[in-house]
Amino acid sequence: MDKQEKAREVYNEYYGSKNYYWTKSPSPMCYRVLQMFPPTKPLKVLDLGCGEGRNSIFFARNGYEVHACDISDVGIEKTKTLAHETGVKVNAFQANLEEYRLTEKYDILFSTGTFQAISPGLRKEIFENYKEQTNVGGIHAFSTFVRKPFIEKAPDADPNSHEWLTGELLSKYTDWKIEYCSEDI
């Protein structure tokens, strides 16, 4: 079994209960996107690593056209169920971020706590693809887990993850205007 298949199994287990592992409440980063890029016109969002759909549902409820992917088929099914229960439309599909490349353009790419699934050797290619498939004037709203040697690893940390270094995600955007960046503990 390869590393990605193991990761899929880990997240299927996390998302396998009737409860929501990350809760149904959106990430605070969703509110920042809504403030910075409100849907005053049709805007297409891709939620990379949507988990069980909490952020995707937030965007759909606020008027965005939402597409969402995750490695976990259990997470995708919970995203679809939550969208149905909420009365919104989310195009949710299973995808492995190491293999999936965007072939259509989006206004907003969003991801929180997912990029540790991407091997360091693939990051440059993948982030170039993300930038190429973003409409002019579009935004990326990303956060990733960064290893801090003075902080213990979370007990539920994905054992198959690839660590990021402080500033590494920001370094993928030296040719973009950065509106906001923070490292939170």
Secondary structure, DSSP 8 states (H G I E B T S, - for coil): --HHHHHHHHHHHHT-SSS-TT-SS--HHHHHHHHHS--SS--EEEEET-TTSHHHHHHHHTT-EEEEEES-HHHHHHHHHHHHHHT--EEEEE--TTT----S-EEEEEEES-GGGS-HHHHHHHHHHHHHTEEEEEEEEEE--B--TTS---TT--TT---B-TTHHHHTTTTS---------
